[in-house]
Amino acid sequence: MAPGPRRCPVHDLALSPEGTCLRCGGEPRLRARPKTEPLLSPTSTRTKLLRALVASLAIGGLLLLSGRSDSGSEDTARGLVVARGELTGTASTEREVPGARTEIPSEPTPAERAAAARQIQERLRAEDQERAEEARHQARQRVPVVLYSTTWCGVCRQAREYLSANNVRYTEHDVEANPSARADHLRLNPRGSVPTFDVGGEVLVGFSDAAFRQALDAAVDRQRL
């Protein structure tokens, strides 16, 4: 059986007697392209260089990150060591220094104990006296005091100044301007001299600070009875 005509491996067409394909443009058989093209085209030199550069940069970045991580761990460990050293140093300063001199306070002598006891007693007495004076002052404020006076009386003016300076509460009546007060005044002091005081029911004619304090304290004592 005679063989069939030769065919183009690319276009599957019958070749001419000269071995050329009509579609391939008369190219020789030996230069005809294969029927199937390769899956990957050849890689150029420039592409290879770019890939090598990218790989080098990636490896360098990984090495840099690894170095920083190791440095941070080392610094952390160093910080822990320093902190522990500082704590150890602080604790060492709290220890007693060998050979240091110390003293223990001596017990007080009997004379010192007696002096301290006297000071305590004196302070307590002073506090008691202060409380008693305050209580007496409050009691004096509760004693009713009435002053019968006139506008022209110099002693009456002195009495007013004393009462105001010592915060003594009182009621004053002008016997010349108030007939009712004039009648009460004459009943307490028939002579009608001024000033005249009614200190908690005790009549005091004239004024002196000592006599007034005595009359005021007597009125306080009567209130306690």
QUICORTA-V978436 format. One record per pair of residues at least 6 apart in sequence whose C-alpha atoms are under 8 Angstrom apart, sorted by the first residue. I is the first residue (numbers start at 0). GAP is how many residues later the second one is. Records with the same first field share a line. If there is no record, write none. Layout:
I = GAP + GAP
//
This chain:
4 = 9 + 10
5 = 8 + 9 + 13
6 = 6 + 7 + 8
7 = 6 + 7 + 12 + 13 + 21 + 24
8 = 23 + 24 + 25 + 26
9 = 22 + 23 + 24 + 25
10 = 12 + 24
12 = 8
13 = 7
14 = 6 + 7
15 = 6
18 = 9 + 10
19 = 6 + 7 + 8 + 9
20 = 6 + 8
23 = 8
135 = 84
138 = 81
139 = 28 + 76 + 77 + 80
140 = 27 + 28
142 = 56 + 57 + 73 + 76 + 77
143 = 25 + 26 + 54 + 55 + 56
144 = 24 + 25 + 26 + 52 + 53 + 54 + 55
145 = 24 + 25 + 26 + 27 + 51 + 52 + 53
146 = 23 + 24 + 25 + 26 + 48 + 49 + 50 + 51
147 = 24 + 25 + 26 + 27 + 33 + 37 + 46 + 47 + 48 + 49
148 = 7 + 23 + 24 + 25 + 26 + 45 + 46 + 47
149 = 6 + 23 + 24 + 25 + 26 + 44 + 45
150 = 23
152 = 41 + 42
154 = 39 + 40 + 51 + 52
155 = 38 + 39 + 51
158 = 48 + 49
161 = 47
162 = 6 + 7
172 = 8
173 = 7 + 8
174 = 6 + 7 + 10
175 = 6
184 = 7 + 11
185 = 6
187 = 15
188 = 7 + 16
192 = 12 + 13
193 = 11 + 12
194 = 10 + 11 + 12
195 = 7 + 8 + 9 + 10 + 11
196 = 6 + 7 + 8 + 9
197 = 6
198 = 16 + 17 + 20
199 = 16 + 19
200 = 18
201 = 13 + 17
203 = 8 + 11
//
